[in-house]
């Protein structure tokens, strides 16, 4: 009987060793996911396993509904990537056209061919946000209030920058956006709670009888205020309604460089044709001290005389 016991023990030990060798060692913070091809490692925050990022929209209902409209009706997605480089925010802010403050004054409205809801909606909300890799060129812009922008910035910053969250969001991480505290019955409800029964996404988004009535602002059709910058003219066209404004030159051609005349008009080059830049980004002329633009000459004057 002794030989049998030894053989059985050998078989058991070999079986245990085989199981141990076949099991991959996973590093901390690298959750595994079982798929049809076997056990693989997948980092939380990559495109296939985005981090759930929840934002409370209390205090910024106009901006939230616009964000939901773009996610539901235009992009048909909620998964985006946080910028790899924080400095990309400035680039995206410029590329989207929010940099031009298109709703700030009647002069800017006329110059940019932009439209706003009322005199309170002077601030430009952009989506995808400037903090996202998909922001910038081709981003959608909407008129909202400065108060909303401040409250939204607090909500986004609290989630993006917090290190106390169970799953912090790092630069380059992919996120799945979810809102709470939004107005009932609108685009956010359809996006996060489901479309009305029997209504397709396409039908819901194309419904021109649907009016938004939020926070005491005039009723409006979202499509009429979804605006995108034409990079060839630095003017906006209404993306959702098909109302292109007085000029459509350059639409769909994002590589088009604005003419020197347009850059001069917008304060992006000085009178000699040299670009005005700061830290590699264009700056408006009124943000530059005139004395800083003048070069001393040998006769005691300067190039601005």
C-alpha positions as CSV (number, residue, x, y, z in Angstrom):
1,X,0.0,0.0,0.0
2,X,2.9,2.4,0.6
3,X,3.9,2.7,-3.1
4,X,0.3,3.6,-4.0
5,X,0.2,6.4,-1.4
6,X,3.5,7.9,-2.7
7,X,2.2,7.8,-6.3
8,X,-1.1,9.5,-5.4
9,X,0.8,12.2,-3.5
10,X,3.0,12.8,-6.6
11,X,0.0,13.2,-8.8
12,X,-1.6,15.6,-6.4
13,X,1.5,17.8,-6.2
14,X,2.0,17.8,-9.9
15,X,-1.6,18.8,-10.5
16,X,-1.3,21.8,-8.0
17,X,2.0,22.9,-9.6
18,X,0.4,22.8,-13.1
19,X,-2.5,25.0,-12.0
20,X,-0.2,27.5,-10.3
21,X,2.0,27.8,-13.4
22,X,-1.0,28.3,-15.7
23,X,-2.4,31.2,-13.8
24,X,-1.1,34.7,-15.0
25,X,0.2,37.0,-12.3
26,X,-1.8,40.3,-12.3
27,X,-0.3,43.5,-11.1
28,X,-2.2,45.7,-8.7
29,X,-4.7,48.1,-10.3
30,X,-4.9,46.0,-13.4
31,X,-8.3,44.3,-13.2
32,X,-8.7,41.1,-15.3
33,X,-11.7,40.5,-17.5
34,X,-12.8,37.1,-18.8
35,X,-13.4,37.1,-22.6
36,X,-14.0,34.2,-25.1
37,X,-10.3,34.1,-25.9
38,X,-9.3,33.5,-22.3
39,X,-8.1,35.6,-19.3
40,X,-6.5,38.9,-20.3
41,X,-5.2,41.9,-18.5
42,X,-7.1,45.2,-19.1
43,X,-6.3,48.5,-17.5
44,X,-9.3,50.4,-16.1
45,X,-9.4,53.6,-18.0
46,X,-8.6,52.3,-21.5
47,X,-11.0,52.7,-24.4
48,X,-12.5,49.2,-23.9
49,X,-12.9,49.7,-20.1
50,X,-13.6,53.4,-19.5
51,X,-13.9,54.9,-16.1
52,X,-17.5,55.8,-15.1
53,X,-17.4,59.6,-14.6
54,X,-20.5,61.0,-12.9
55,X,-21.1,64.7,-12.8
56,X,-23.9,66.5,-10.9
57,X,-25.4,69.1,-13.2
58,X,-27.3,71.1,-10.5
59,X,-26.7,74.7,-11.4
60,X,-25.9,74.3,-15.1
61,X,-29.0,72.8,-16.7
62,X,-28.6,74.7,-20.0
63,X,-25.1,73.4,-20.6
64,X,-26.0,69.9,-19.4
65,X,-28.9,69.6,-21.9
66,X,-26.7,70.8,-24.7
67,X,-24.0,68.3,-23.7
68,X,-26.6,65.5,-23.7
69,X,-28.0,66.7,-27.1
70,X,-24.5,66.4,-28.7
71,X,-23.8,63.0,-27.1
72,X,-27.2,61.6,-28.0
73,X,-28.1,63.2,-31.3
74,X,-24.8,64.2,-33.0
75,X,-22.0,62.0,-31.7
76,X,-24.1,59.0,-30.5
77,X,-21.6,58.2,-27.8
78,X,-20.7,58.9,-24.1
79,X,-17.1,57.6,-24.1
80,X,-14.3,60.2,-24.4
81,X,-10.7,60.5,-23.5
82,X,-9.2,63.1,-21.1
83,X,-6.4,65.1,-22.7
84,X,-3.0,63.4,-22.5
85,X,-1.3,66.8,-22.3
86,X,-3.1,69.4,-20.0
87,X,-1.8,72.2,-22.3
88,X,-4.2,70.9,-25.0
89,X,-7.0,72.7,-23.3
90,X,-5.8,76.0,-24.5
91,X,-5.5,74.7,-28.1
92,X,-9.0,73.2,-28.0
93,X,-10.4,76.5,-26.6
94,X,-8.9,78.3,-29.5
95,X,-9.9,75.7,-32.2
96,X,-13.5,75.5,-31.1
97,X,-14.0,79.3,-31.4
98,X,-15.0,79.7,-27.8
99,X,-11.8,81.8,-27.6
100,X,-13.5,84.5,-29.7
101,X,-16.3,84.9,-27.1
102,X,-18.9,84.9,-29.9
103,X,-21.9,85.6,-27.5
104,X,-20.3,88.3,-25.4
105,X,-21.7,91.3,-27.2
106,X,-23.8,92.3,-30.2
107,X,-20.6,93.3,-32.0
108,X,-19.2,89.7,-31.5
109,X,-22.6,88.2,-32.5
110,X,-22.5,90.1,-35.8
111,X,-18.8,89.5,-36.4
112,X,-19.1,85.7,-35.7
113,X,-22.5,85.1,-37.2
114,X,-23.5,83.6,-33.8
115,X,-26.8,83.5,-32.1
116,X,-27.7,83.5,-28.4
117,X,-30.8,82.7,-26.4
118,X,-31.0,86.1,-24.5
119,X,-28.9,88.8,-23.1
120,X,-27.8,86.6,-20.2
121,X,-26.4,83.8,-22.3
122,X,-23.1,85.5,-23.1
123,X,-20.7,82.6,-22.4
124,X,-19.7,79.9,-24.8
125,X,-20.2,76.3,-23.8
126,X,-18.3,73.8,-25.9
127,X,-18.7,70.0,-26.3
128,X,-16.7,67.9,-26.4
129,X,-15.2,69.8,-23.6
130,X,-11.8,71.4,-24.0
131,X,-10.4,69.0,-21.4
132,X,-11.2,66.0,-23.7
133,X,-9.1,64.8,-26.5
134,X,-12.0,64.9,-28.9
135,X,-12.5,68.6,-28.2
136,X,-11.2,71.6,-30.2
137,X,-11.5,71.5,-34.0
138,X,-15.1,70.8,-34.9
139,X,-16.5,71.1,-31.4
140,X,-20.0,72.3,-30.9
141,X,-20.6,75.6,-29.2
142,X,-23.8,76.8,-27.4
143,X,-24.7,80.1,-25.6
144,X,-25.0,79.8,-21.8
145,X,-24.5,82.0,-18.7
146,X,-21.3,82.8,-16.9
147,X,-22.9,81.5,-13.7
148,X,-23.5,78.2,-15.3
149,X,-20.0,78.0,-16.6
150,X,-18.5,78.6,-13.1
151,X,-20.7,75.9,-11.6
152,X,-20.0,73.5,-14.4
153,X,-16.2,74.1,-14.0
154,X,-16.5,73.3,-10.3
155,X,-18.3,70.0,-11.0
156,X,-16.0,68.9,-13.7
157,X,-12.8,70.0,-11.9
158,X,-14.0,68.2,-8.7
159,X,-14.2,64.9,-10.6
160,X,-11.3,65.3,-13.0
161,X,-8.8,66.5,-10.4
162,X,-9.9,64.7,-7.2
163,X,-7.5,62.1,-5.9
164,X,-10.0,61.0,-3.2
165,X,-12.2,59.2,-5.7
166,X,-12.3,55.4,-5.8
167,X,-11.2,55.6,-9.4
168,X,-9.2,58.8,-10.1
169,X,-9.1,60.1,-13.7
170,X,-5.6,60.5,-15.0
171,X,-4.4,62.3,-18.1
172,X,-5.1,60.0,-21.1
173,X,-7.8,58.0,-19.3
174,X,-11.0,57.1,-21.2
175,X,-14.2,57.9,-19.4
176,X,-17.9,57.1,-19.7
177,X,-19.9,60.3,-18.9
178,X,-23.0,60.2,-16.8
179,X,-25.0,63.1,-15.4
180,X,-27.3,63.4,-12.4
181,X,-29.5,66.3,-11.3
182,X,-30.6,67.2,-14.9
183,X,-34.0,68.6,-16.0
184,X,-36.6,65.9,-16.5
185,X,-38.0,65.1,-19.9
186,X,-35.2,66.4,-22.2
187,X,-32.2,65.1,-24.0
188,X,-30.5,64.0,-20.7
189,X,-33.5,61.9,-19.7
190,X,-33.5,60.2,-23.1
191,X,-29.7,59.7,-23.0
192,X,-29.4,58.3,-19.5
193,X,-32.9,56.9,-18.7
194,X,-34.0,55.8,-22.2
195,X,-35.9,57.1,-25.1
196,X,-39.7,57.4,-25.0
197,X,-41.4,54.0,-25.7
198,X,-41.7,53.3,-29.4
199,X,-39.6,56.3,-30.5
200,X,-36.2,55.8,-32.3
201,X,-33.2,57.9,-31.5
202,X,-33.3,59.4,-35.0
203,X,-37.0,60.4,-34.7
204,X,-36.4,61.8,-31.2
205,X,-33.5,63.9,-32.3
206,X,-35.2,65.2,-35.5
207,X,-38.4,66.2,-33.8
208,X,-38.8,69.9,-34.6
209,X,-41.8,70.2,-32.3
210,X,-39.6,69.6,-29.3
211,X,-38.8,72.8,-27.5
212,X,-36.5,73.4,-24.5
213,X,-37.7,75.5,-21.7
214,X,-35.0,75.7,-19.0
215,X,-34.2,78.0,-16.1
216,X,-36.5,80.9,-17.2
217,X,-34.8,81.4,-20.6
218,X,-37.0,81.7,-23.8
219,X,-38.2,78.4,-25.3
220,X,-35.9,77.2,-28.1
221,X,-35.1,74.4,-30.5
222,X,-31.7,73.0,-29.6
223,X,-30.9,72.5,-33.3
224,X,-31.0,76.3,-33.9
225,X,-28.4,77.0,-31.3
226,X,-25.9,74.2,-31.9
227,X,-23.1,76.2,-33.6
228,X,-19.8,75.1,-35.1
229,X,-16.9,77.3,-36.1
230,X,-16.0,77.6,-39.8
231,X,-12.2,77.6,-39.6
232,X,-11.9,79.3,-43.0
233,X,-13.7,82.5,-41.9
234,X,-13.7,82.3,-38.1
235,X,-17.5,82.6,-38.2
236,X,-20.1,80.1,-36.9
237,X,-22.8,78.2,-38.7
238,X,-25.8,76.5,-37.1
239,X,-25.0,72.8,-37.4
240,X,-28.3,71.2,-36.4
241,X,-30.7,73.4,-38.3
242,X,-28.7,73.6,-41.5
243,X,-28.7,77.4,-41.3
244,X,-25.2,78.1,-42.5
245,X,-25.2,81.9,-42.1
246,X,-24.1,84.3,-44.7
247,X,-20.8,82.5,-45.5
248,X,-20.2,78.8,-45.9
249,X,-16.7,79.0,-47.4
250,X,-14.4,76.5,-45.8
251,X,-17.0,74.4,-44.0
252,X,-15.8,70.8,-43.9
253,X,-12.3,71.9,-44.8
254,X,-10.6,72.1,-41.4
255,X,-7.1,72.4,-42.8
256,X,-8.0,75.8,-44.5
257,X,-5.8,78.6,-43.2
258,X,-7.6,81.9,-42.5
259,X,-6.4,84.7,-44.7
260,X,-4.2,87.5,-43.3
261,X,-7.2,89.9,-43.6
262,X,-9.2,87.6,-41.3
263,X,-6.3,87.2,-38.8
264,X,-5.8,90.9,-38.8
265,X,-9.5,91.5,-38.2
266,X,-9.5,89.0,-35.3
267,X,-6.4,90.4,-33.7
268,X,-4.3,87.3,-34.3
269,X,-1.5,89.1,-36.2
270,X,0.0,92.6,-35.9
271,X,0.1,95.3,-38.5
272,X,3.3,94.0,-40.0
273,X,1.8,90.5,-40.5
274,X,3.7,88.8,-37.7
275,X,1.5,86.5,-35.5
276,X,0.9,87.5,-31.9
277,X,1.6,84.5,-29.7
278,X,2.1,83.8,-26.1
279,X,3.4,80.4,-24.9
280,X,2.8,79.1,-28.4
281,X,-0.8,80.1,-28.5
282,X,-2.4,83.0,-30.4
283,X,-3.5,86.0,-28.3
284,X,-5.9,88.8,-29.2
285,X,-4.4,92.2,-29.8
286,X,-6.3,93.8,-26.9
287,X,-4.5,91.3,-24.6
288,X,-1.1,92.7,-25.6
289,X,0.4,95.9,-24.3
290,X,1.0,98.2,-27.2
291,X,4.4,99.2,-25.8
292,X,5.4,95.5,-25.9
293,X,4.8,95.5,-29.7
294,X,7.0,98.6,-30.4
295,X,10.7,98.1,-31.2
296,X,13.1,101.0,-30.3
297,X,14.9,102.7,-33.2
298,X,18.3,104.3,-33.3
299,X,16.9,107.8,-33.6
300,X,15.2,107.5,-30.3
301,X,11.7,106.7,-31.6
302,X,10.2,103.3,-32.1
303,X,8.5,101.3,-34.8
304,X,5.0,102.3,-33.6
305,X,5.6,106.1,-34.1
